[in-house]
Amino acid sequence: MLPTSCSWSRSKIPLKNFFFGVNESYSLNVGTSSATLKAQTVFGALRGLETFAQVVDWNRTTSEFYISQIPIAVTDSPRFPWRGLLVDSARHFLDVATLRRQIDALAATKMNTLHWHMVDAESFPFGSTTYPQLPAKGAWAPEAVFSHADIQQLVAYGKARGVRVVPEFDIPGHAASWGKGDPSLIANCPHWNANINNIALNPSHQHTFDVVQGVLTEVNSLFIDNTMHLGGDEVVFRCWEDDPQISAWMRQNGWTHGSQVLTYFYQKLGPIVAPFNKTIVLWQDVFDDGVNVDPNYIIEVWRDRDELKQVLQAGYQSILSAGWYLNQQIPNPNTPHGEYYDTWIDFFNNEPFAGMNPTPQMVKLFKGGEACMWGEQADAETIDGQVWPRTAAVGERLWSPQSTTDVAAAKLRMIEHSCRLKQRGIHSTPLAPGWCPPPSSLPMKNEF
């Protein structure tokens, strides 16, 4: 049976102070007649409440809730502060209800970040009121646009569940969708047009930076998190170099290579984002291309752990997505699986510091990581099952101690968690034969 009373200490930090790095520790003690949850913040309390919910079961025969093992004493805190999931609403539009389900699943998994890759080459679904022609011509359809109200609602929904919503506008590359509403914003390089992702912003005139400033200022006003992701990956320098107008501008400045243009772009971008008072996140490509990145920026590593080591040794904060790409059939080339969804094992085994022997400073600089669900083959109807429960393996790697390595034990937790997610309205994929009681068999609604 359940304890007859529960108590928890009120947070000393108000709900409004929700930010990257907030204290998420808690302690939970459950006895035969009472349960006590203590936390320094509301967000630690949310993690503790999730643990409490996960030890409560429903007896369908007696129609009673019960806890099978009492007493319970848990003192817990995450290993890393960034534990996230990237979703891509540019390749396929993901409606607000779909994004809310991802937030629900993240909260249920004690993960705290929805990295919203909102705009990319294929579409511009951000409902800009400063430059309305960008979504009007750049979105898939008029109804495939996120209004300011949609974004504010989603950010508030995440905040109430301890999930940060971090926007990404991938610039200066992957910018073709900007050009649908304003062709002057993008480079003209027909030789490279076969791959829409090759098209970059045109940095040779001030108008581009004026538009970027206007859009990002809007974005900053809607997202409360203290970080913002600005892409920077896969900039095709030859696209700039093949554009006659941009190449002439490069010669005027004495530049012979696109990496010099990229450096110029970030020199111009810095003063634009500085007033936002946010930590900027960039993909590792900017670091690889030799740009003198602001030392306070966070570098996201997507290639491999060797690259992570280089970034940390260079003194940058970093997060990792290498080894956690949900769209890859063989995320670790050395370990193919007969069952596609068993790739969760690779995600679980992807220890960020494996083979690295990091210094204390490198450990301090590493902030965590995220699973990535790129959207070429994921839409609102399919994304839940592609993401869950495999992302829970990433969440466990980022929350639990490095010594948590038992795959067999983890599989039991994954199967149970997948059923839990189903009962909360997330269409999680099963990992093994079995039966999960449907939500209709439980005495509560998935609403709060």
C-alpha positions as CSV (number, residue, x, y, z in Angstrom):
1,M,0.0,0.0,0.0
2,L,1.0,3.7,-0.3
3,P,2.3,5.7,2.6
4,T,-0.5,7.6,4.3
5,S,1.2,11.0,4.1
6,C,3.8,12.7,2.0
7,S,5.9,15.9,2.5
8,W,8.5,17.8,0.6
9,S,10.5,20.9,1.4
10,R,9.6,24.0,-0.6
11,S,12.3,25.2,-3.0
12,K,14.4,28.2,-2.1
13,I,14.7,29.1,-5.8
14,P,11.4,30.3,-7.4
15,L,10.1,28.7,-10.6
16,K,11.0,31.7,-12.7
17,N,14.7,30.9,-12.2
18,F,14.9,28.1,-14.7
19,F,18.2,27.9,-16.5
20,F,20.9,25.7,-17.8
21,G,22.8,24.2,-14.9
22,V,20.0,24.6,-12.3
23,N,20.3,22.3,-9.3
24,E,18.3,19.1,-10.0
25,S,19.4,17.0,-6.9
26,Y,16.9,15.6,-4.5
27,S,16.5,13.0,-1.7
28,L,13.5,10.7,-1.4
29,N,12.7,8.6,1.6
30,V,9.6,6.3,1.6
31,G,8.5,4.4,4.7
32,T,5.5,2.4,5.7
33,S,3.5,5.4,6.8
34,S,5.1,8.5,5.2
35,A,7.2,9.7,2.4
36,T,9.5,12.7,2.3
37,L,11.0,14.5,-0.7
38,K,13.6,17.2,-0.3
39,A,15.2,19.4,-3.0
40,Q,17.0,22.7,-3.3
41,T,14.9,23.7,-6.3
42,V,11.5,23.0,-7.8
43,F,13.3,21.2,-10.6
44,G,15.0,18.8,-8.2
45,A,11.6,18.2,-6.7
46,L,10.3,17.3,-10.1
47,R,13.0,14.7,-10.6
48,G,12.2,13.3,-7.2
49,L,8.5,13.2,-7.9
50,E,9.3,11.3,-11.1
51,T,11.3,8.7,-9.1
52,F,8.4,8.4,-6.6
53,A,5.9,7.9,-9.5
54,Q,8.1,5.1,-10.9
55,V,8.1,3.1,-7.7
56,V,4.3,3.2,-7.5
57,D,2.4,0.4,-9.2
58,W,-1.2,-0.4,-9.8
59,N,-2.7,-3.7,-8.8
60,R,-5.4,-4.4,-11.3
61,T,-6.9,-7.2,-9.2
62,T,-7.4,-5.2,-6.0
63,S,-7.7,-1.8,-7.7
64,E,-5.1,-0.3,-5.4
65,F,-1.8,1.6,-5.8
66,Y,1.1,0.0,-4.0
67,I,4.9,0.2,-3.5
68,S,6.5,-3.2,-3.6
69,Q,9.7,-2.4,-1.7
70,I,9.7,-0.3,1.4
71,P,11.7,1.4,2.8
72,I,13.2,3.4,0.0
73,A,16.0,5.9,0.5
74,V,17.3,7.7,-2.6
75,T,19.8,10.6,-2.8
76,D,20.3,11.5,-6.4
77,S,21.6,14.1,-8.8
78,P,22.5,14.0,-12.5
79,R,26.0,13.5,-13.7
80,F,25.7,16.2,-16.3
81,P,23.5,19.3,-16.6
82,W,22.7,19.0,-20.3
83,R,20.6,15.9,-21.1
84,G,18.6,16.5,-24.2
85,L,16.9,15.5,-27.4
86,L,17.2,17.3,-30.7
87,V,14.0,17.3,-32.9
88,D,14.0,18.7,-36.4
89,S,10.8,20.6,-37.5
90,A,12.3,21.9,-40.8
91,R,12.5,18.6,-42.8
92,H,9.0,17.6,-41.5
93,F,6.7,20.0,-39.6
94,L,6.1,18.8,-36.1
95,D,2.9,20.3,-34.6
96,V,2.8,21.6,-31.0
97,A,1.0,18.5,-29.7
98,T,3.9,16.3,-31.0
99,L,6.5,18.6,-29.4
100,R,4.5,18.5,-26.1
101,R,4.7,14.7,-26.2
102,Q,8.5,14.9,-26.5
103,I,8.6,17.2,-23.5
104,D,6.4,14.8,-21.5
105,A,8.7,11.9,-22.4
106,L,11.9,13.9,-21.5
107,A,10.4,14.8,-18.1
108,A,9.5,11.2,-17.5
109,T,13.1,10.2,-18.3
110,K,14.6,12.9,-16.1
111,M,16.0,14.6,-19.2
112,N,15.9,18.4,-19.2
113,T,16.5,19.8,-22.7
114,L,14.4,19.9,-26.0
115,H,16.9,21.2,-28.6
116,W,14.4,22.5,-31.2
117,H,16.1,22.5,-34.6
118,M,13.4,24.8,-36.0
119,V,14.7,26.2,-39.2
120,D,16.9,24.5,-41.9
121,A,17.3,24.5,-45.6
122,E,14.0,22.9,-46.4
123,S,11.6,25.1,-44.6
124,F,11.3,28.3,-42.4
125,P,8.4,27.5,-40.0
126,F,9.2,30.3,-37.6
127,G,6.3,32.8,-37.6
128,S,8.3,36.0,-37.8
129,T,6.3,39.2,-37.4
130,T,9.3,41.3,-38.2
131,Y,9.9,39.6,-41.6
132,P,6.6,37.8,-42.3
133,Q,7.6,37.0,-45.9
134,L,10.2,34.5,-44.6
135,P,7.6,32.0,-43.2
136,A,5.0,33.1,-45.8
137,K,7.2,31.8,-48.6
138,G,9.7,29.6,-46.8
139,A,7.3,27.3,-44.8
140,W,5.9,24.1,-46.2
141,A,2.4,25.6,-45.9
142,P,0.6,28.4,-44.1
143,E,-0.5,26.0,-41.4
144,A,3.0,24.6,-41.0
145,V,4.2,27.7,-39.1
146,F,4.9,28.2,-35.4
147,S,3.2,31.4,-34.2
148,H,4.6,33.4,-31.3
149,A,1.7,32.0,-29.2
150,D,2.6,28.5,-30.1
151,I,6.2,29.0,-29.0
152,Q,5.4,30.7,-25.8
153,Q,2.9,28.0,-24.9
154,L,5.5,25.3,-25.6
155,V,8.2,27.1,-23.6
156,A,5.8,27.4,-20.6
157,Y,4.8,23.8,-21.0
158,G,8.4,22.7,-20.8
159,K,9.3,25.0,-17.9
160,A,6.4,23.5,-15.8
161,R,8.0,20.0,-16.4
162,G,11.6,21.0,-15.9
163,V,12.5,20.8,-19.6
164,R,14.4,23.7,-21.2
165,V,13.4,24.5,-24.8
166,V,16.5,25.6,-26.7
167,P,15.9,27.0,-30.2
168,E,18.3,26.4,-33.1
169,F,18.5,28.6,-36.3
170,D,21.2,26.9,-38.4
171,I,23.3,29.7,-39.9
172,P,25.1,30.7,-42.1
173,G,24.9,27.3,-43.9
174,H,21.6,25.3,-44.5
175,A,20.0,28.7,-45.3
176,A,18.0,28.0,-48.5
177,S,14.7,28.5,-46.9
178,W,15.6,32.1,-45.9
179,G,16.0,32.8,-49.6
180,K,12.5,31.7,-50.5
181,G,11.2,34.8,-48.8
182,D,14.1,37.1,-49.7
183,P,16.4,35.8,-52.5
184,S,19.0,38.5,-51.7
185,L,19.8,36.7,-48.4
186,I,21.4,33.7,-49.9
187,A,24.4,32.9,-52.1
188,N,23.9,32.3,-55.8
189,C,25.9,29.1,-56.6
190,P,24.0,27.0,-59.2
191,H,26.7,24.4,-59.3
192,W,25.9,23.4,-55.7
193,N,22.1,23.6,-55.9
194,A,21.6,19.9,-56.3
195,N,21.9,19.6,-52.5
196,I,19.7,22.2,-50.9
197,N,21.8,22.0,-47.7
198,N,24.7,23.6,-49.6
199,I,23.1,27.0,-49.9
200,A,24.5,29.6,-47.3
201,L,23.5,33.1,-46.3
202,N,25.1,35.9,-48.3
203,P,27.4,37.7,-45.8
204,S,28.6,40.3,-48.4
205,H,26.0,42.9,-47.6
206,Q,24.6,44.4,-44.5
207,H,21.0,43.6,-45.3
208,T,21.6,39.9,-44.4
209,F,22.8,40.8,-41.0
210,D,19.9,43.2,-40.5
211,V,17.5,40.4,-41.2
212,V,19.4,37.9,-39.0
213,Q,19.4,40.5,-36.2
214,G,15.7,41.1,-36.6
215,V,14.8,37.4,-36.6
216,L,17.1,36.4,-33.7
217,T,15.8,39.4,-31.6
218,E,12.3,38.0,-32.0
219,V,13.5,34.5,-31.1
220,N,15.3,35.8,-28.0
221,S,12.1,37.4,-26.8
222,L,10.2,34.2,-27.0
223,F,12.6,31.6,-25.5
224,I,13.5,32.1,-21.8
225,D,16.5,29.7,-21.7
226,N,19.9,31.1,-21.2
227,T,21.3,29.3,-24.2
228,M,20.7,29.6,-28.0
229,H,21.9,27.3,-30.7
230,L,23.1,29.0,-33.9
231,G,24.2,26.0,-36.0
232,G,27.4,26.7,-37.9
233,D,27.7,23.2,-39.5
234,E,28.5,22.1,-43.0
235,V,29.1,25.5,-44.6
236,V,30.1,24.8,-48.2
237,F,32.8,27.4,-48.9
238,R,32.7,26.8,-52.6
239,C,29.2,28.1,-52.7
240,W,30.5,31.5,-51.6
241,E,33.5,31.3,-53.8
242,D,31.4,30.4,-56.9
243,D,29.0,33.3,-56.4
244,P,30.3,36.1,-58.7
245,Q,29.1,38.9,-56.4
246,I,30.5,37.3,-53.2
247,S,33.8,36.3,-54.9
248,A,34.3,39.9,-56.1
249,W,33.6,41.1,-52.5
250,M,36.1,38.5,-51.2
251,R,38.8,39.8,-53.6
252,Q,38.1,43.4,-52.4
253,N,38.8,42.3,-48.9
254,G,41.9,40.3,-49.9
255,W,40.3,36.9,-49.0
256,T,41.1,33.8,-50.9
257,H,39.2,31.1,-48.9
258,G,35.7,30.7,-47.5
259,S,37.0,30.1,-44.0
260,Q,38.0,33.8,-44.0
261,V,34.3,34.7,-44.9
262,L,33.1,32.4,-42.0
263,T,35.4,34.2,-39.6
264,Y,33.9,37.5,-40.8
265,F,30.4,36.2,-40.4
266,Y,31.0,35.4,-36.7
267,Q,32.7,38.7,-36.1
268,K,29.5,40.3,-37.3
269,L,27.2,37.9,-35.4
270,G,28.9,38.5,-32.1
271,P,27.6,42.0,-31.5
272,I,24.1,40.9,-32.6
273,V,23.7,38.2,-30.0
274,A,25.7,39.9,-27.2
275,P,22.7,41.8,-25.9
276,F,20.7,38.6,-25.5
277,N,22.9,37.6,-22.6
278,K,22.7,34.0,-23.7
279,T,25.4,31.3,-24.0
280,I,25.7,30.5,-27.7
281,V,26.0,26.9,-28.8
282,L,27.6,26.0,-32.2
283,W,28.3,22.8,-34.0
284,Q,31.9,21.6,-34.0
285,D,32.4,22.6,-37.7
286,V,33.1,26.2,-36.7
287,F,35.9,25.0,-34.4
288,D,37.2,22.7,-37.1
289,D,37.2,25.5,-39.7
290,G,39.6,27.5,-37.6
291,V,37.2,30.3,-36.5
292,N,38.3,32.1,-33.3
293,V,35.2,31.1,-31.4
294,D,34.2,33.2,-28.4
295,P,35.7,31.2,-25.4
296,N,32.3,31.4,-23.6
297,Y,30.5,29.5,-26.4
298,I,29.5,25.8,-26.1
299,I,30.7,23.5,-28.9
300,E,28.5,20.6,-29.8
301,V,30.5,17.6,-31.1
302,W,28.7,15.3,-33.6
303,R,31.6,13.4,-35.3
304,D,33.4,11.4,-32.6
305,R,35.0,11.4,-29.2
306,D,38.4,12.3,-30.5
307,E,37.0,15.6,-31.6
308,L,35.4,16.0,-28.2
309,K,38.9,15.6,-26.6
310,Q,40.3,18.3,-28.9
311,V,37.5,20.7,-28.1
312,L,37.9,20.2,-24.4
313,Q,41.7,20.4,-24.5
314,A,41.3,23.8,-26.4
315,G,39.4,25.0,-23.3
316,Y,35.8,25.1,-24.7
317,Q,32.7,24.0,-23.0
318,S,31.2,21.1,-24.9
319,I,28.2,18.8,-25.3
320,L,28.2,15.6,-27.2
321,S,25.8,14.1,-29.8
322,A,28.4,11.8,-31.5
323,G,27.2,8.2,-31.1
324,W,23.7,9.3,-30.3
325,Y,22.1,9.8,-33.7
326,L,18.8,8.1,-33.6
327,N,18.5,8.0,-37.4
328,Q,21.6,5.9,-37.9
329,Q,21.0,2.2,-38.4
330,I,24.5,1.3,-37.1
331,P,25.6,4.2,-34.7
332,N,28.6,2.2,-33.7
333,P,30.2,0.7,-36.9
334,N,31.6,-2.2,-34.9
335,T,28.3,-3.4,-33.5
336,P,25.5,-4.1,-36.0
337,H,22.3,-5.5,-34.5
338,G,19.8,-7.9,-35.9
339,E,17.0,-5.8,-34.4
340,Y,17.2,-2.1,-35.4
341,Y,15.9,-0.8,-32.1
342,D,18.6,-2.6,-30.2
343,T,20.8,0.3,-31.2
344,W,19.7,1.6,-27.7
345,I,22.6,-0.6,-26.4
346,D,25.1,1.5,-28.4
347,F,23.6,4.6,-27.0
348,F,23.8,3.2,-23.4
349,N,27.4,2.1,-23.9
350,N,28.5,5.5,-25.4
351,E,30.5,6.8,-22.5
352,P,31.7,10.3,-23.3
353,F,35.1,9.9,-21.6
354,A,35.9,6.4,-22.8
355,G,39.6,6.2,-23.7
356,M,40.1,9.8,-23.0
357,N,41.7,10.0,-19.5
358,P,40.4,13.6,-19.1
359,T,41.9,16.2,-16.8
360,P,39.7,17.7,-14.1
361,Q,39.4,20.9,-16.2
362,M,38.2,18.8,-19.2
363,V,35.6,17.1,-16.9
364,K,34.4,20.5,-15.7
365,L,34.1,21.8,-19.3
366,F,32.0,18.9,-20.5
367,K,28.3,19.7,-19.9
368,G,26.5,16.6,-21.2
369,G,24.9,15.7,-24.5
370,E,21.8,14.8,-26.5
371,A,20.2,12.3,-28.8
372,C,19.4,13.7,-32.3
373,M,16.4,12.8,-34.3
374,W,17.0,14.3,-37.7
375,G,13.8,14.8,-39.6
376,E,14.3,13.6,-43.1
377,Q,12.3,10.4,-42.3
378,A,10.5,11.4,-39.1
379,D,7.2,13.2,-39.0
380,A,4.5,13.8,-36.4
381,E,3.0,10.4,-37.0
382,T,6.2,8.4,-36.6
383,I,8.6,10.3,-34.4
384,D,7.5,8.9,-31.0
385,G,8.4,5.4,-31.9
386,Q,11.7,6.4,-33.5
387,V,12.8,8.4,-30.5
388,W,11.4,6.4,-27.6
389,P,12.5,4.4,-25.7
390,R,16.0,4.6,-27.2
391,T,16.6,8.1,-26.1
392,A,16.1,6.9,-22.5
393,A,19.4,5.0,-22.9
394,V,21.1,8.4,-23.6
395,G,19.3,9.9,-20.6
396,E,20.6,7.1,-18.4
397,R,24.1,7.5,-19.6
398,L,24.0,11.2,-18.9
399,W,22.3,11.0,-15.5
400,S,23.9,7.9,-14.0
401,P,27.4,7.3,-12.8
402,Q,30.0,6.2,-15.3
403,S,30.1,2.8,-13.5
404,T,26.5,2.0,-14.6
405,T,27.3,-0.4,-17.4
406,D,25.2,-3.5,-17.0
407,V,23.3,-3.9,-20.3
408,A,21.1,-6.8,-19.1
409,A,19.9,-4.8,-16.1
410,A,19.4,-1.7,-18.3
411,K,17.2,-3.6,-20.7
412,L,14.8,-4.5,-18.0
413,R,14.6,-0.8,-17.1
414,M,14.2,0.2,-20.7
415,I,11.3,-2.3,-21.3
416,E,9.5,-1.0,-18.1
417,H,10.1,2.6,-19.1
418,S,8.8,2.0,-22.6
419,C,5.5,0.7,-21.1
420,R,5.4,3.7,-18.7
421,L,5.7,6.1,-21.6
422,K,2.9,4.3,-23.5
423,Q,0.7,4.7,-20.5
424,R,1.4,8.4,-20.5
425,G,0.4,8.9,-24.1
426,I,3.8,8.6,-25.9
427,H,3.9,6.0,-28.7
428,S,7.1,4.2,-27.5
429,T,8.4,1.2,-29.5
430,P,8.7,-2.2,-27.7
431,L,12.1,-3.7,-27.3
432,A,11.0,-7.3,-26.6
433,P,7.9,-9.5,-26.6
434,G,5.5,-8.7,-23.8
435,W,2.3,-7.0,-22.9
436,C,1.9,-3.4,-21.6
437,P,-1.5,-2.6,-19.9
438,P,-3.1,0.2,-22.0
439,P,-3.7,3.6,-20.5
440,S,-7.4,2.9,-20.4
441,S,-6.8,0.2,-17.8
442,L,-5.3,2.7,-15.3
443,P,-7.4,4.9,-13.0
444,M,-6.0,8.3,-14.0
445,K,-5.6,10.5,-16.9
446,N,-2.3,11.7,-18.3
447,E,-3.1,15.3,-17.6
448,F,-1.4,17.8,-15.3
